[in-house]
């Protein structure tokens, strides 16, 4: 069972606290068993910690037997949004995060929790994400960190930073995908009524308003394209299907998704390749054909660029993780 520690500090925003509790702390019999062991770890004012109620708001408080000792020994530590981005986080929490990282834990921040991670020094010299509203202040306070205010999340393997609000869901689904695979993440996304996968590099917010006309939705087009990933689809093909010009389609696409048609297609093809690598014995050249990437060499190039490892290494690593996770009988 993978353990997750959720660091709770006074005044913490409710949403950023609730999302990981719901994702990792709920019983999910239809997903891999064992699921996660969630520890809500209190870090109170003055270092009160375990056993002391921590008020996230004046009308909401957490009562938990866990404190920094349990946080340090967890496999993954999640730091939700900070109550005060201009103040300093509790020193007890900073010390615990450094020790957890030293012991090999994966450290994750949600929204303005990146301020807390930056205070530990773990982000120095690295790219990080946070809510775009805090970009200027973050850059001013932590110049040693390369902030990218436009992306949903940045994953370095041992440290992951995510943007704000609904991007918390994307980060949590990303963690599930890394730990249990694409099928588990997709199943969970359906339960949450959330997109199964939004790449970390996708834009945080969309400048242009969404179309007001309901018949102008790209939903049917995206569904049509997702069922034909094995075909050599082009922007011109998508435009013809949508009965519009490539230029107009590109504009509508960016307004609705924050990315371009080709990047969206590429992301869908890589996601499909991950599913096939995880779920069967198909050779890489066959997977390349089914995903619309043509050749094994093309798949290896694009897959490694998007995921960070070649397809064979990804399959081997996924099966190694799967073998270490006991299954229910």
RORO-464290 format. One line per 8 residues: number of its first residue (from 1); their letters; for each residue x, y, z of C-alpha. Coordinates in pm, whole numbers. Example, Ala and Ser with C-alpha at 12.3 -4.5 7.8 and 13.67 -1.06 7.14 Angstrom:
BEGIN
1) AS) 1230/-450/780; 1367/-106/714
# end
This chain:
BEGIN
1) XXXXXXXX) 0/0/0; 135/340/-100; 118/594/181; 32/959/120; 74/1229/383; -132/1545/345; 21/1839/532; -247/2055/695
9) XXXXXXXX) -164/2402/823; -389/2671/975; -601/2872/734; -549/2634/443; -803/2670/154; -1068/2399/172; -1073/2296/-194; -703/2212/-213
17) XXXXXXXX) -743/2005/103; -1062/1830/-9; -942/1709/-352; -657/1483/-233; -873/1362/58; -1143/1257/-187; -904/1104/-442; -672/917/-208
25) XXXXXXXX) -879/873/107; -1203/724/-27; -1276/352/-55; -1260/256/-422; -1334/-118/-464; -1335/-91/-844; -974/35/-847; -648/-147/-762
33) XXXXXXXX) -644/-302/-415; -472/-204/-197; -540/163/-274; -358/444/-96; -319/489/278; -394/857/341; -255/1029/650; -383/1380/720
41) XXXXXXXX) -91/1530/912; -146/1839/1124; 118/2108/1150; -34/2358/1388; 76/2701/1505; 363/2684/1746; 440/2329/1637; 137/2174/1810
49) XXXXXXXX) 96/1910/1538; -68/1571/1594; -379/1562/1809; -438/1936/1800; -725/2063/1581; -609/2274/1288; -858/2530/1156; -859/2548/777
57) XXXXXXXX) -1122/2819/812; -1307/2963/1111; -1589/2716/1050; -1382/2411/948; -1116/2226/1148; -926/1899/1105; -878/1654/1391; -615/1390/1323
65) XXXXXXXX) -377/1172/1525; -102/1227/1266; 171/1490/1268; 512/1549/1117; 648/1210/1232; 400/1032/1004; 458/1287/730; 831/1216/721
73) XXXXXXXX) 784/841/669; 522/861/390; 592/756/30; 436/1077/-102; 387/1408/77; 130/1656/-56; 142/2023/46; -186/2198/-41
81) XXXXXXXX) -224/2572/-85; -79/2809/170; -298/3042/374; -47/3326/350; 178/3343/45; 354/3652/183; 447/3494/513; 688/3214/597
89) XXXXXXXX) 562/2857/632; 606/2681/968; 969/2584/1022; 850/2247/1148; 692/2178/809; 1000/2293/617; 1223/2063/823; 982/1771/781
97) XXXXXXXX) 964/1815/402; 1343/1823/373; 1373/1508/584; 1097/1329/390; 1270/1413/63; 1604/1296/202; 1440/964/291; 1317/924/-69
105) XXXXXXXX) 959/1056/-55; 793/1216/-355; 704/1575/-261; 401/1738/-426; 261/2090/-397; -83/2212/-501; -148/2573/-597; 36/2812/-363
113) XXXXXXXX) 186/2515/-178; 475/2580/-418; 572/2869/-189; 626/2619/92; 831/2387/-131; 1038/2681/-252; 1113/2773/110; 1271/2429/160
121) XXXXXXXX) 1519/2489/-124; 1401/2174/-306; 1297/2381/-607; 1618/2579/-647; 1740/2561/-1007; 1427/2374/-1117; 1117/2464/-1314; 801/2490/-1104
129) XXXXXXXX) 432/2571/-1138; 187/2755/-915; -137/2946/-961; -83/3210/-1230; -220/3481/-999; 83/3438/-771; 346/3432/-1046; 490/3779/-988
137) XXXXXXXX) 508/3740/-611; 660/3393/-637; 928/3513/-878; 1008/3801/-644; 1034/3584/-333; 1212/3286/-487; 1433/3400/-778; 1634/3075/-767
145) XXXXXXXX) 1329/2887/-897; 1240/2892/-1269; 866/2954/-1252; 643/2866/-1547; 309/3033/-1469; 137/2898/-1779; 141/2520/-1719; -83/2290/-1514
153) XXXXXXXX) 197/2102/-1341; 568/2019/-1358; 692/1673/-1259; 1061/1616/-1181; 1000/1269/-1043; 1099/1342/-684; 929/1682/-673; 604/1786/-845
161) XXXXXXXX) 441/2129/-842; 88/2199/-962; -120/2502/-1049; -431/2613/-864; -793/2517/-820; -909/2245/-1063; -547/2169/-1158; -536/1993/-820
169) XXXXXXXX) -752/1723/-979; -511/1697/-1274; -216/1655/-1038; -390/1385/-836; -492/1195/-1150; -133/1225/-1273; -9/1065/-950; -259/779/-987
177) XXXXXXXX) -149/732/-1348; 216/715/-1244; 145/471/-959; -130/246/-1098; -140/310/-1472; -365/472/-1729; -663/240/-1683; -692/318/-1312
185) XXXXXXXX) -655/692/-1376; -919/685/-1650; -1162/494/-1427; -1112/744/-1148; -1151/1038/-1387; -1488/903/-1501; -1601/884/-1137; -1486/1241/-1079
193) XXXXXXXX) -1649/1355/-1407; -1312/1507/-1495; -1088/1497/-1803; -889/1172/-1793; -564/1342/-1884; -463/1702/-1929; -88/1720/-1997; 117/1920/-1751
201) XXXXXXXX) 220/2160/-2026; -138/2256/-2110; -232/2618/-2046; -370/2698/-1699; -645/2925/-1826; -803/3029/-2152; -788/3394/-2258; -1089/3388/-2491
209) XXXXXXXX) -1441/3309/-2368; -1594/2977/-2464; -1844/2988/-2751; -2196/3069/-2638; -2371/2859/-2902; -2418/2499/-2789; -2390/2372/-3147; -2041/2526/-3168
217) XXXXXXXX) -1893/2274/-2923; -1584/2080/-3024; -1698/1781/-2818; -1830/1573/-3111; -1518/1649/-3316; -1284/1546/-3033; -1480/1225/-2980; -1469/1150/-3354
225) XXXXXXXX) -1093/1209/-3367; -1023/1005/-3052; -1188/703/-3217; -963/740/-3525; -618/785/-3376; -492/499/-3592; -561/710/-3901; -314/975/-4026
233) XXXXXXXX) -539/1262/-3924; -435/1615/-4012; -564/1958/-3919; -726/1973/-4261; -913/1647/-4186; -1040/1789/-3858; -1142/2115/-4023; -1339/1930/-4292
241) XXXXXXXX) -1515/1725/-4026; -1602/2044/-3837; -1712/2217/-4161; -1474/2506/-4110; -1136/2629/-4225; -807/2513/-4063; -743/2868/-3940; -1086/2898/-3779
249) XXXXXXXX) -1051/2551/-3628; -716/2642/-3475; -868/2953/-3321; -1168/2763/-3182; -945/2481/-3062; -720/2712/-2863; -1019/2892/-2715; -1176/2565/-2599
257) XXXXXXXX) -872/2360/-2496; -578/2596/-2454; -371/2408/-2710; -347/2345/-3085; -518/2065/-3281; -186/1893/-3358; -68/1905/-2998; -402/1769/-2881
265) XXXXXXXX) -381/1485/-3133; -25/1409/-3028; -126/1401/-2662; -411/1161/-2737; -180/933/-2933; 75/923/-2654; -200/851/-2399; -324/565/-2619
273) XXXXXXXX) 30/429/-2649; 61/427/-2270; -260/226/-2240; -142/-31/-2493; 203/-60/-2336; 48/-116/-1994; -222/-359/-2093; -76/-613/-2333
281) XXXXXXXX) 211/-769/-2523; 176/-587/-2854; 512/-506/-3017; 611/-142/-3036; 573/-123/-3414; 212/-243/-3388; 138/7/-3110; 283/280/-3331
289) XXXXXXXX) 36/186/-3606; -264/175/-3371; -177/517/-3231; -128/681/-3568; 243/741/-3515; 342/522/-3810; 671/358/-3720; 837/226/-3406
297) XXXXXXXX) 1113/484/-3445; 858/765/-3461; 679/630/-3154; 1004/602/-2960; 1102/958/-3043; 769/1119/-2953; 701/893/-2654; 1041/962/-2497
305) XXXXXXXX) 994/1335/-2550; 650/1335/-2386; 693/1077/-2109; 1066/1093/-2045; 1153/730/-2118; 1137/504/-2429; 835/273/-2473; 1022/-46/-2374
313) XXXXXXXX) 1152/115/-2055; 804/248/-1974; 649/-98/-2013; 920/-256/-1801; 887/8/-1529; 506/-20/-1524; 519/-397/-1487; 777/-365/-1213
321) XXXXXXXX) 543/-131/-1022; 251/-365/-1087; 446/-664/-957; 523/-480/-633; 152/-401/-577; -42/-699/-430; -372/-774/-600; -698/-861/-433
329) X) -805/-1224/-466
# end
